[in-house]
Amino acid sequence: MLRSIDLFAGIGGIRLGFDKAFTSNINTVFVSEWDTYAQKTYKLNFHDDFDIAGDITKIDAENIPAFDICLAGFPCQAFSLAGKKMGFDDDYKGICRGTLFQDVVRICDYHQPKVIFCENVKGLTIHDRGRTFKVITRAFEQIGYNVYHKILNSKDFGVPQNRERIYIVCFRKDIDSSAFEFPIGDNPNVTIRDILDSAPVSPKYYISDVYLETLRRHRARHEAAGHGFGYEVRSLDGQAGAIVCGGMGRERNLIIDHREHSMIPVTKIKGSINKEDIRKMTPREWARLQGFPDSYKLELADTHLYKQFGNSVTVNVIEAIAREIRKILSKK
């Protein structure tokens, strides 16, 4: 039985992938997540006999149970191409998000687990001309780990989302990890049509004609200025763009859904529901874009759910990497 800890746990996407790969051979012994809404969704879906810890910067390493695998999706906003890219200088609500990876290093230096697993935005690799990424990988090497990393795209792993992310796998140096290889996705043909909710979809997801016209004018202004910003309607037979940190940018993944639905608004909108059948994807559809099973419980308001899935990981990719990690540990 391998013991794992889940740092910056979000809603448990990394844990879910490892649980699926290791089945009954893994047991989570510690979870840390500071966002109270993410904690609520996490608790709905994982039933641990301990409380979720809050701010990891205030927890001493010796107060964390011994563990074999560290799962850490440390915050991406500090390095995201969609953000300000402030890196180590990024400060949010008094928390320096760009340096939170150092808490992963601090805790793993103390406990020396067999494996450290991290996921982050692709922009981490090029931030500050690559120097930021070198600092991070060198830190893990200095505490006794061989570091492997690769950019993988979610669309290759059975979900219709074009989402590139950097994955970092560190094996303790006394473990022969020379045979470790990142997985190659072999299921690139899933489309948005494959993950749609059953009809009828609530009219609250169909945008108003007034808002649709606002989006079109907004895009026209940006195009005239030579910018690429604007809403985008995705083909049902294609793939979604990356759903992003914070759940913003839902308008970049609009779809046309001609199936029968009510034209009577159930929320307060300006104008009427558009007659072109353009709608936002639902939180459940976003969950499927990230590889979460339909058994995963979604009970919070949509605003929170969009944010949580935008901040989360693609479970399919995590599971595929975890299977390769398991091969190395089983060999040992």
Residue frames as qw, qx, qy, qz and C-alpha x, y, z in Angstrom:
[[0.000, 0.888, 0.460, 0.000, 0.00, 0.00, 0.00],
 [0.418, 0.226, 0.011, 0.880, 1.45, 3.32, -1.11],
 [0.149, -0.752, -0.459, 0.449, 0.58, 6.45, 0.85],
 [0.341, 0.459, 0.296, 0.766, -0.02, 9.72, -0.99],
 [0.082, -0.598, -0.361, 0.711, -0.61, 13.34, -0.11],
 [0.305, 0.667, 0.533, 0.422, -2.63, 15.78, -2.21],
 [0.273, -0.480, -0.135, 0.823, -1.25, 19.34, -2.10],
 [0.238, 0.325, -0.212, -0.890, -3.05, 22.28, -3.76],
 [0.333, 0.144, 0.932, -0.001, -5.68, 19.61, -4.21],
 [0.317, 0.030, -0.386, -0.866, -8.38, 21.67, -5.90],
 [0.795, -0.036, 0.099, -0.598, -11.27, 19.29, -6.47],
 [0.714, -0.278, 0.639, -0.064, -9.10, 16.18, -6.52],
 [0.757, 0.581, -0.162, -0.251, -8.39, 15.66, -10.22],
 [0.291, 0.594, -0.745, 0.090, -4.80, 14.48, -9.72],
 [0.411, -0.219, 0.794, -0.390, -5.85, 12.19, -6.90],
 [0.811, 0.300, 0.266, -0.426, -8.64, 10.74, -9.03],
 [0.660, 0.601, -0.430, -0.134, -6.17, 9.86, -11.81],
 [0.099, 0.471, -0.839, 0.255, -3.77, 8.17, -9.39],
 [0.601, -0.054, 0.629, -0.490, -6.60, 6.32, -7.64],
 [0.845, 0.407, 0.015, -0.346, -7.71, 4.94, -11.00],
 [0.550, 0.601, -0.579, 0.026, -4.18, 3.87, -11.96],
 [0.091, 0.372, -0.837, 0.391, -3.14, 2.36, -8.61],
 [0.641, -0.351, -0.576, -0.365, -6.65, 1.07, -7.68],
 [0.736, -0.642, -0.181, -0.115, -6.56, -0.40, -4.17],
 [0.811, -0.037, -0.187, 0.553, -2.79, 0.02, -3.82],
 [0.236, 0.342, -0.124, 0.901, -2.86, 3.70, -2.88],
 [0.365, -0.710, -0.580, 0.162, -4.17, 5.50, 0.18],
 [0.134, 0.688, -0.021, 0.713, -4.40, 9.27, 0.61],
 [0.579, -0.397, -0.546, 0.458, -3.22, 10.32, 4.08],
 [0.199, -0.558, -0.178, 0.786, -3.19, 14.13, 3.82],
 [0.315, 0.659, 0.506, 0.460, -4.97, 16.78, 1.75],
 [0.212, -0.499, -0.156, 0.826, -4.32, 20.52, 1.57],
 [0.174, 0.525, 0.527, 0.646, -6.54, 23.04, -0.24],
 [0.128, -0.218, -0.364, 0.897, -7.18, 26.60, 0.90],
 [0.318, -0.104, -0.319, -0.887, -10.23, 27.47, -1.26],
 [0.402, 0.036, 0.707, -0.580, -13.36, 26.75, 0.77],
 [0.745, 0.359, 0.008, -0.562, -15.59, 26.12, -2.27],
 [0.554, 0.421, -0.710, -0.111, -13.10, 23.65, -3.73],
 [0.091, -0.205, 0.874, -0.430, -13.04, 21.95, -0.33],
 [0.642, 0.157, 0.395, -0.638, -16.82, 21.51, -0.50],
 [0.785, 0.411, -0.299, -0.353, -16.68, 19.77, -3.88],
 [0.312, 0.432, -0.830, 0.162, -13.72, 17.67, -2.73],
 [0.290, -0.123, 0.784, -0.535, -15.56, 16.48, 0.38],
 [0.761, 0.245, 0.116, -0.589, -18.61, 15.57, -1.68],
 [0.813, 0.437, -0.339, -0.180, -16.50, 13.16, -3.72],
 [0.554, 0.279, -0.699, 0.356, -13.81, 11.88, -1.36],
 [0.686, -0.635, -0.111, -0.337, -14.68, 10.61, 2.08],
 [0.502, 0.357, -0.611, 0.497, -11.54, 10.75, 4.21],
 [0.641, -0.606, -0.455, 0.122, -11.36, 10.26, 7.95],
 [0.454, -0.361, -0.128, 0.804, -9.34, 13.47, 8.37],
 [0.184, 0.886, 0.246, -0.347, -10.03, 17.14, 7.68],
 [0.620, 0.603, 0.125, 0.487, -8.70, 19.02, 4.67],
 [0.493, -0.475, -0.098, 0.722, -5.82, 21.23, 5.74],
 [0.246, 0.938, 0.191, -0.154, -5.80, 24.87, 4.66],
 [0.268, 0.912, -0.311, 0.014, -2.83, 27.09, 3.85],
 [0.951, 0.047, -0.161, 0.258, 0.12, 24.75, 3.27],
 [0.371, 0.625, -0.318, 0.608, 2.64, 27.53, 3.98],
 [0.394, -0.603, 0.358, -0.594, 1.58, 27.43, 7.63],
 [0.965, -0.198, 0.036, -0.168, 1.94, 23.66, 8.08],
 [0.239, -0.680, 0.690, 0.065, 5.19, 22.20, 9.34],
 [0.586, 0.333, -0.690, -0.264, 6.52, 19.23, 7.37],
 [0.112, 0.149, -0.925, 0.330, 6.83, 17.12, 10.51],
 [0.454, 0.169, 0.534, -0.693, 3.08, 17.50, 11.10],
 [0.711, 0.344, -0.314, -0.527, 2.29, 15.77, 7.80],
 [0.898, -0.161, 0.400, -0.086, 2.03, 11.94, 7.92],
 [0.328, -0.386, 0.736, 0.449, 4.74, 9.92, 6.19],
 [0.725, 0.558, 0.193, -0.355, 3.98, 9.33, 2.51],
 [0.679, -0.060, 0.589, 0.435, 5.37, 7.68, -0.62],
 [0.332, 0.450, 0.524, 0.642, 3.87, 9.84, -3.37],
 [0.025, -0.532, -0.244, 0.811, 3.40, 13.61, -3.39],
 [0.293, 0.609, 0.611, 0.411, 0.74, 14.98, -5.72],
 [0.196, -0.608, -0.165, 0.751, 1.05, 18.73, -6.25],
 [0.352, 0.649, 0.469, 0.486, -0.75, 20.87, -8.79],
 [0.301, -0.489, -0.230, 0.786, 0.78, 24.08, -7.46],
 [0.304, 0.795, 0.328, -0.410, -1.00, 27.24, -8.69],
 [0.626, 0.300, 0.463, 0.552, -0.61, 28.02, -12.36],
 [0.168, 0.940, 0.295, 0.011, -1.74, 31.64, -12.51],
 [0.337, -0.808, 0.244, 0.417, 1.70, 33.04, -11.80],
 [0.353, -0.321, 0.689, 0.546, 3.09, 31.48, -14.97],
 [0.523, 0.524, 0.672, -0.004, 0.03, 31.36, -17.26],
 [0.269, 0.139, 0.440, 0.845, 0.14, 32.92, -20.69],
 [0.156, -0.692, -0.574, -0.409, -3.42, 34.07, -19.98],
 [0.472, -0.798, -0.285, 0.243, -2.31, 35.91, -16.84],
 [0.009, 0.983, -0.182, -0.024, 0.26, 38.53, -15.96],
 [0.870, 0.279, -0.259, 0.313, 3.14, 36.01, -15.97],
 [0.188, -0.877, 0.305, -0.319, 4.65, 37.56, -12.83],
 [0.710, 0.235, -0.620, 0.235, 6.18, 34.26, -11.78],
 [0.558, -0.196, -0.609, 0.528, 7.93, 34.29, -8.41],
 [0.041, 0.022, -0.223, 0.974, 6.73, 37.87, -7.83],
 [0.398, -0.393, -0.555, -0.616, 3.05, 37.01, -8.20],
 [0.017, 0.053, 0.708, -0.705, 1.05, 37.94, -5.11],
 [0.433, -0.364, -0.550, -0.615, -2.62, 37.13, -4.61],
 [0.663, -0.630, -0.192, -0.355, -4.51, 37.86, -1.40],
 [0.419, -0.763, 0.457, -0.183, -1.26, 37.89, 0.54],
 [0.870, -0.131, 0.460, 0.118, -0.12, 34.53, -0.86],
 [0.107, 0.674, -0.563, -0.466, 2.86, 34.45, -3.19],
 [0.919, 0.230, 0.212, -0.242, 1.60, 31.89, -5.67],
 [0.622, 0.672, -0.402, 0.015, 4.81, 31.84, -7.69],
 [0.105, 0.539, -0.772, 0.320, 6.79, 30.44, -4.78],
 [0.804, -0.238, 0.276, -0.470, 4.31, 27.87, -3.51],
 [0.884, 0.271, -0.380, 0.014, 6.26, 25.14, -5.29],
 [0.204, 0.535, -0.654, 0.494, 8.91, 25.74, -2.61],
 [0.629, -0.306, 0.456, -0.550, 6.50, 24.28, -0.07],
 [0.965, 0.183, -0.116, -0.147, 6.42, 21.12, -2.17],
 [0.578, 0.509, -0.526, 0.360, 10.23, 21.08, -2.04],
 [0.216, -0.521, 0.553, -0.613, 10.26, 21.78, 1.70],
 [0.825, -0.173, 0.294, -0.450, 7.83, 18.98, 2.54],
 [0.949, 0.276, -0.151, -0.017, 9.41, 16.45, 0.19],
 [0.345, 0.615, -0.581, 0.406, 12.91, 17.26, 1.39],
 [0.433, -0.424, 0.579, -0.546, 11.77, 16.34, 4.90],
 [0.844, -0.009, 0.394, -0.363, 9.81, 13.16, 4.03],
 [0.016, -0.454, 0.805, 0.382, 11.78, 11.94, 0.98],
 [0.805, 0.261, 0.373, -0.381, 8.87, 10.21, -0.79],
 [0.656, 0.041, 0.652, 0.378, 9.49, 7.80, -3.66],
 [0.308, 0.459, 0.561, 0.617, 7.74, 10.03, -6.21],
 [0.061, 0.543, 0.229, -0.805, 6.82, 13.69, -6.64],
 [0.308, 0.465, 0.695, 0.455, 4.25, 14.52, -9.30],
 [0.022, 0.557, 0.174, -0.812, 3.47, 18.07, -10.47],
 [0.372, 0.573, 0.613, 0.398, 1.30, 19.60, -13.18],
 [0.079, -0.650, -0.119, 0.747, 1.29, 23.17, -14.44],
 [0.533, 0.795, 0.132, -0.257, 0.66, 25.39, -17.43],
 [0.813, 0.371, 0.141, 0.427, 2.84, 25.11, -20.51],
 [0.159, 0.912, -0.079, 0.370, 3.93, 28.72, -19.93],
 [0.686, -0.690, 0.216, 0.083, 5.94, 27.60, -16.91],
 [0.861, 0.019, 0.266, 0.434, 8.58, 26.17, -19.25],
 [0.483, 0.522, 0.180, 0.679, 9.23, 29.48, -21.03],
 [0.290, -0.939, -0.179, -0.054, 8.64, 31.93, -18.17],
 [0.294, -0.875, 0.332, 0.196, 11.60, 34.29, -17.72],
 [0.482, 0.651, -0.557, -0.181, 13.28, 32.71, -20.77],
 [0.853, 0.046, -0.519, -0.009, 13.22, 29.28, -19.16],
 [0.186, 0.427, -0.641, 0.610, 15.04, 30.31, -16.01],
 [0.617, -0.306, 0.297, -0.661, 11.99, 29.77, -13.77],
 [0.961, 0.038, -0.162, -0.223, 11.63, 26.17, -14.92],
 [0.628, 0.383, -0.562, 0.378, 15.35, 25.52, -14.37],
 [0.183, -0.444, 0.538, -0.693, 15.03, 26.81, -10.80],
 [0.816, -0.170, 0.163, -0.528, 12.15, 24.42, -10.15],
 [0.943, 0.178, -0.280, -0.013, 13.75, 21.31, -11.67],
 [0.427, 0.472, -0.580, 0.509, 17.10, 22.07, -10.02],
 [0.435, -0.452, 0.426, -0.652, 15.39, 22.39, -6.64],
 [0.949, -0.085, 0.065, -0.298, 14.00, 18.86, -6.94],
 [0.799, 0.378, -0.400, 0.244, 17.36, 17.53, -8.10],
 [0.119, 0.576, -0.540, 0.602, 19.12, 19.12, -5.12],
 [0.606, -0.354, 0.458, -0.546, 16.89, 17.31, -2.62],
 [0.370, -0.266, 0.890, 0.004, 17.68, 13.95, -4.21],
 [0.689, 0.433, 0.514, -0.271, 15.46, 13.33, -7.24],
 [0.271, -0.004, 0.677, 0.685, 15.79, 12.48, -10.91],
 [0.338, 0.543, 0.282, -0.715, 13.43, 14.78, -12.78],
 [0.262, 0.233, 0.780, 0.519, 11.44, 13.98, -15.92],
 [0.261, 0.563, 0.301, -0.724, 9.10, 16.39, -17.66],
 [0.197, 0.175, 0.744, 0.613, 7.04, 16.60, -20.81],
 [0.387, 0.238, 0.069, -0.888, 4.28, 18.68, -22.36],
 [0.137, 0.243, 0.946, 0.167, 1.21, 16.58, -23.16],
 [0.333, -0.046, -0.208, -0.918, -2.07, 17.55, -24.82],
 [0.492, 0.086, 0.679, -0.538, -5.35, 16.42, -23.30],
 [0.699, 0.414, -0.100, -0.574, -6.94, 15.95, -26.74],
 [0.460, 0.397, -0.783, -0.131, -4.72, 12.92, -27.32],
 [0.044, 0.091, -0.914, 0.392, -6.09, 11.13, -24.25],
 [0.136, -0.409, -0.895, -0.113, -9.77, 10.68, -24.97],
 [0.000, 0.731, 0.466, -0.499, -11.22, 14.10, -24.16],
 [0.441, 0.663, 0.383, 0.468, -12.19, 16.77, -26.72],
 [0.223, -0.964, -0.024, 0.143, -10.10, 19.59, -25.26],
 [0.663, 0.537, -0.170, 0.493, -7.00, 21.13, -26.80],
 [0.482, -0.855, 0.122, -0.146, -5.10, 21.60, -23.54],
 [0.703, 0.379, -0.437, 0.413, -1.31, 21.52, -23.34],
 [0.559, -0.795, 0.152, -0.181, 0.20, 21.20, -19.89],
 [0.347, 0.562, -0.705, 0.257, 3.65, 20.47, -18.46],
 [0.901, -0.390, -0.100, -0.159, 3.91, 17.34, -16.31],
 [0.127, 0.674, -0.657, 0.313, 6.82, 16.83, -13.93],
 [0.945, -0.264, -0.171, -0.091, 7.66, 13.42, -12.45],
 [0.046, 0.721, -0.621, 0.303, 10.47, 13.08, -9.90],
 [0.931, -0.170, -0.323, 0.005, 11.79, 9.72, -8.70],
 [0.536, -0.773, 0.338, 0.037, 14.02, 9.47, -5.64],
 [0.344, 0.715, -0.592, -0.141, 17.54, 8.74, -6.83],
 [0.305, -0.312, 0.892, -0.115, 17.81, 5.36, -5.10],
 [0.716, 0.370, 0.536, -0.253, 14.98, 4.12, -7.36],
 [0.316, -0.105, 0.681, 0.652, 15.99, 2.96, -10.84],
 [0.430, 0.672, 0.381, -0.468, 13.74, 5.13, -12.98],
 [0.130, -0.410, 0.588, 0.685, 15.78, 4.88, -16.18],
 [0.135, 0.252, 0.885, 0.367, 12.97, 3.00, -17.93],
 [0.172, 0.641, 0.527, -0.530, 10.37, 5.65, -17.18],
 [0.136, 0.163, 0.526, 0.824, 8.62, 7.10, -20.22],
 [0.368, 0.274, 0.265, -0.848, 5.72, 9.47, -20.50],
 [0.543, 0.370, 0.753, -0.042, 2.64, 7.95, -22.14],
 [0.015, 0.071, -0.516, -0.853, 1.72, 8.60, -25.74],
 [0.528, 0.300, 0.380, -0.698, -1.92, 9.47, -26.22],
 [0.094, -0.010, 0.900, 0.425, -3.73, 7.03, -28.46],
 [0.104, 0.611, 0.784, -0.040, -7.30, 8.34, -28.45],
 [0.122, -0.237, 0.048, 0.963, -7.45, 11.68, -30.31],
 [0.100, -0.248, -0.685, -0.678, -10.82, 11.24, -31.98],
 [0.118, -0.606, -0.716, 0.326, -13.28, 12.15, -29.23],
 [0.081, 0.425, 0.270, 0.860, -15.37, 15.20, -30.18],
 [0.226, -0.073, 0.359, -0.903, -17.56, 17.69, -28.34],
 [0.684, -0.089, -0.361, -0.628, -20.60, 15.87, -29.69],
 [0.646, -0.028, -0.755, 0.106, -19.49, 12.79, -27.69],
 [0.320, -0.142, -0.651, 0.674, -19.70, 14.61, -24.34],
 [0.265, -0.330, -0.144, -0.894, -22.89, 16.64, -24.69],
 [0.329, 0.086, 0.690, -0.639, -25.59, 16.59, -22.04],
 [0.151, 0.418, 0.875, 0.193, -28.81, 14.90, -23.01],
 [0.164, -0.234, -0.222, -0.932, -31.47, 17.19, -24.48],
 [0.200, 0.877, 0.120, 0.421, -33.20, 19.33, -23.52],
 [0.510, -0.012, -0.336, 0.791, -30.46, 21.48, -22.02],
 [0.146, -0.741, -0.468, 0.458, -31.70, 24.21, -19.67],
 [0.345, 0.836, 0.244, 0.350, -32.40, 27.53, -21.45],
 [0.368, -0.905, 0.094, 0.193, -30.13, 29.26, -18.93],
 [0.634, -0.312, 0.462, 0.536, -27.14, 28.05, -20.96],
 [0.455, 0.568, 0.475, 0.494, -28.44, 29.59, -24.22],
 [0.278, -0.281, -0.111, 0.912, -27.14, 33.14, -24.42],
 [0.271, 0.759, 0.410, -0.427, -29.34, 36.14, -25.16],
 [0.583, 0.636, 0.311, 0.398, -29.51, 37.80, -28.55],
 [0.058, -0.987, 0.087, -0.118, -28.38, 41.07, -26.94],
 [0.591, -0.639, 0.451, 0.197, -25.29, 39.46, -25.38],
 [0.781, 0.197, 0.469, 0.362, -24.49, 37.63, -28.62],
 [0.390, 0.849, 0.151, 0.323, -24.50, 40.92, -30.50],
 [0.322, -0.909, 0.263, -0.002, -22.27, 42.44, -27.79],
 [0.760, -0.303, 0.491, 0.298, -19.78, 39.60, -28.27],
 [0.676, 0.499, 0.380, 0.386, -19.75, 40.12, -32.02],
 [0.130, 0.964, -0.015, 0.230, -19.10, 43.84, -31.69],
 [0.549, -0.747, 0.361, 0.104, -16.38, 43.19, -29.13],
 [0.789, -0.037, 0.479, 0.383, -14.61, 40.76, -31.44],
 [0.511, 0.745, 0.258, 0.341, -14.93, 43.16, -34.38],
 [0.138, -0.973, 0.170, -0.075, -13.23, 45.91, -32.35],
 [0.646, -0.542, 0.492, 0.216, -10.36, 43.62, -31.43],
 [0.758, 0.285, 0.463, 0.360, -9.96, 42.34, -34.97],
 [0.313, 0.913, 0.108, 0.239, -9.84, 45.90, -36.26],
 [0.274, -0.891, 0.359, -0.046, -7.03, 46.58, -33.77],
 [0.534, 0.519, -0.667, 0.030, -5.16, 43.47, -34.89],
 [0.343, -0.345, 0.762, -0.428, -5.94, 41.47, -31.76],
 [0.363, 0.002, -0.889, -0.280, -7.15, 37.89, -31.67],
 [0.147, 0.112, 0.768, -0.613, -9.51, 38.19, -28.74],
 [0.537, 0.004, -0.226, -0.812, -13.15, 37.26, -29.16],
 [0.764, -0.040, 0.507, -0.397, -15.79, 34.66, -28.65],
 [0.215, 0.334, -0.831, -0.391, -15.60, 31.42, -30.58],
 [0.857, 0.048, 0.171, -0.484, -18.22, 28.88, -31.58],
 [0.220, -0.397, 0.881, 0.135, -16.74, 25.38, -31.64],
 [0.628, 0.132, -0.583, -0.497, -17.78, 22.67, -34.05],
 [0.832, -0.291, 0.291, -0.371, -19.56, 19.76, -32.38],
 [0.972, 0.205, -0.031, 0.109, -17.38, 17.48, -34.48],
 [0.451, 0.623, -0.394, 0.503, -14.22, 19.19, -33.27],
 [0.632, -0.277, -0.529, 0.493, -12.58, 19.95, -29.97],
 [0.259, -0.945, -0.198, -0.004, -12.86, 22.64, -27.35],
 [0.324, 0.676, -0.384, 0.539, -10.14, 25.11, -26.60],
 [0.433, -0.035, -0.710, 0.554, -8.51, 24.89, -23.20],
 [0.424, -0.810, -0.324, -0.244, -10.86, 25.75, -20.37],
 [0.398, 0.537, -0.353, 0.655, -8.86, 28.13, -18.28],
 [0.365, -0.166, -0.634, 0.662, -7.86, 28.91, -14.72],
 [0.138, 0.187, 0.318, -0.919, -10.64, 30.62, -12.85],
 [0.349, 0.494, 0.793, -0.070, -13.32, 29.35, -15.23],
 [0.196, 0.678, -0.034, -0.708, -13.12, 32.50, -17.35],
 [0.128, 0.397, -0.667, -0.617, -13.49, 32.51, -21.10],
 [0.534, 0.271, 0.778, -0.191, -16.64, 30.43, -21.41],
 [0.521, 0.738, 0.078, -0.421, -17.36, 32.46, -24.54],
 [0.128, 0.606, -0.709, -0.337, -14.32, 30.87, -26.20],
 [0.031, -0.032, 0.995, 0.084, -16.10, 27.53, -26.13],
 [0.584, 0.272, 0.241, -0.726, -19.62, 28.28, -27.29],
 [0.208, 0.045, 0.928, 0.305, -21.47, 25.64, -29.30],
 [0.516, 0.058, -0.242, -0.819, -24.51, 25.50, -31.56],
 [0.137, 0.084, 0.967, -0.199, -27.03, 23.01, -30.23],
 [0.389, -0.049, -0.399, -0.829, -30.10, 22.73, -32.46],
 [0.275, -0.267, -0.922, 0.059, -31.76, 20.07, -30.33],
 [0.333, -0.704, -0.450, -0.437, -35.10, 20.93, -28.85],
 [0.370, -0.190, -0.522, 0.745, -34.99, 23.30, -25.88],
 [0.060, -0.833, -0.513, 0.196, -37.15, 25.91, -24.22],
 [0.337, 0.487, 0.115, 0.798, -36.97, 29.50, -25.45],
 [0.408, -0.838, -0.202, -0.300, -38.37, 30.84, -22.18],
 [0.276, 0.548, -0.547, 0.569, -35.60, 32.37, -20.00],
 [0.728, -0.510, -0.454, 0.065, -35.23, 30.98, -16.49],
 [0.509, -0.397, -0.171, 0.744, -32.76, 33.68, -15.44],
 [0.132, 0.902, 0.164, -0.377, -32.85, 37.45, -15.88],
 [0.574, 0.027, 0.444, 0.687, -31.42, 38.34, -19.29],
 [0.190, 0.585, -0.072, -0.785, -31.45, 41.34, -21.63],
 [0.432, 0.328, -0.568, -0.619, -33.45, 40.62, -24.76],
 [0.928, 0.021, 0.072, -0.366, -34.49, 37.10, -25.75],
 [0.717, -0.254, 0.611, 0.222, -32.74, 33.74, -26.07],
 [0.138, 0.527, -0.542, -0.640, -30.91, 33.79, -29.39],
 [0.848, 0.321, 0.173, -0.384, -32.58, 31.97, -32.29],
 [0.520, 0.602, -0.600, -0.085, -29.28, 30.59, -33.62],
 [0.946, -0.276, -0.155, -0.063, -29.20, 28.03, -30.76],
 [0.471, 0.503, -0.502, 0.522, -25.80, 29.22, -29.49],
 [0.707, -0.677, -0.082, -0.188, -25.10, 28.23, -25.92],
 [0.111, -0.686, 0.677, -0.241, -22.41, 27.87, -23.30],
 [0.616, 0.038, -0.786, 0.035, -21.29, 24.40, -22.37],
 [0.687, -0.640, -0.128, -0.318, -22.67, 23.20, -19.04],
 [0.324, -0.694, 0.607, -0.211, -20.56, 22.48, -15.93],
 [0.869, -0.068, 0.486, -0.059, -21.12, 18.74, -16.49],
 [0.781, 0.605, 0.029, 0.155, -19.81, 19.09, -20.03],
 [0.107, 0.841, -0.466, 0.253, -16.77, 20.92, -18.67],
 [0.670, -0.447, 0.570, -0.162, -16.30, 18.06, -16.23],
 [0.912, 0.250, 0.319, 0.066, -16.28, 15.64, -19.16],
 [0.482, 0.827, -0.224, 0.184, -13.77, 17.87, -20.99],
 [0.124, -0.714, 0.625, -0.290, -11.50, 17.20, -18.01],
 [0.522, 0.167, -0.836, -0.018, -12.18, 13.46, -17.90],
 [0.296, -0.138, 0.678, -0.659, -14.23, 13.47, -14.69],
 [0.082, -0.240, -0.951, -0.176, -16.76, 10.61, -14.55],
 [0.362, -0.475, -0.350, -0.722, -20.48, 11.34, -14.48],
 [0.667, -0.490, -0.548, 0.123, -20.55, 9.84, -10.99],
 [0.379, -0.007, -0.288, 0.879, -18.54, 12.84, -9.78],
 [0.109, -0.760, -0.616, 0.176, -20.93, 14.98, -7.75],
 [0.193, 0.252, 0.108, 0.942, -21.55, 18.59, -8.79],
 [0.245, -0.689, -0.674, 0.104, -23.68, 20.42, -6.25],
 [0.237, -0.503, -0.136, 0.820, -22.31, 23.96, -6.05],
 [0.381, 0.811, 0.167, -0.411, -23.49, 26.93, -8.09],
 [0.793, 0.536, 0.156, 0.243, -22.37, 27.02, -11.72],
 [0.126, 0.937, -0.266, 0.188, -20.02, 29.95, -11.10],
 [0.513, -0.627, 0.584, -0.056, -17.96, 27.89, -8.67],
 [0.877, 0.090, 0.465, 0.076, -18.05, 24.76, -10.84],
 [0.629, 0.755, -0.009, 0.187, -16.75, 26.55, -13.94],
 [0.067, -0.867, 0.459, -0.183, -13.91, 27.98, -11.87],
 [0.700, -0.416, 0.575, -0.074, -13.10, 24.61, -10.32],
 [0.875, 0.270, 0.371, 0.153, -12.94, 22.71, -13.61],
 [0.442, 0.864, -0.133, 0.200, -10.98, 25.50, -15.28],
 [0.214, -0.788, 0.542, -0.200, -8.44, 25.24, -12.46],
 [0.862, -0.225, 0.441, -0.108, -8.41, 21.45, -12.45],
 [0.122, -0.459, 0.799, 0.370, -6.52, 18.82, -14.46],
 [0.745, 0.215, -0.402, -0.487, -7.42, 16.30, -17.13],
 [0.760, -0.346, 0.496, -0.241, -7.95, 13.05, -15.24],
 [0.941, 0.336, 0.051, 0.003, -7.25, 10.89, -18.31],
 [0.478, 0.710, -0.408, 0.319, -3.76, 12.31, -18.71],
 [0.351, -0.622, 0.570, -0.406, -3.00, 11.97, -15.01],
 [0.912, -0.100, 0.341, -0.207, -4.13, 8.34, -15.01],
 [0.851, 0.493, -0.126, 0.130, -1.97, 7.53, -18.05],
 [0.224, 0.712, -0.524, 0.410, 1.13, 9.04, -16.41],
 [0.588, -0.481, 0.501, -0.415, 0.34, 7.35, -13.08],
 [0.986, 0.104, 0.098, -0.090, 0.26, 3.96, -14.83],
 [0.666, 0.574, -0.339, 0.336, 3.78, 4.57, -16.10],
 [0.169, -0.654, 0.533, -0.510, 4.89, 5.57, -12.60],
 [0.855, -0.255, 0.306, -0.332, 3.34, 2.41, -11.23],
 [0.914, 0.344, -0.191, 0.094, 5.40, 0.32, -13.65],
 [0.339, 0.616, -0.518, 0.487, 8.61, 1.76, -12.21],
 [0.431, -0.486, 0.514, -0.561, 7.52, 1.29, -8.58],
 [0.960, -0.032, 0.113, -0.254, 6.31, -2.25, -9.27],
 [0.766, 0.472, -0.366, 0.238, 9.65, -3.07, -10.86],
 [0.013, 0.611, -0.579, 0.540, 11.41, -1.82, -7.72]]
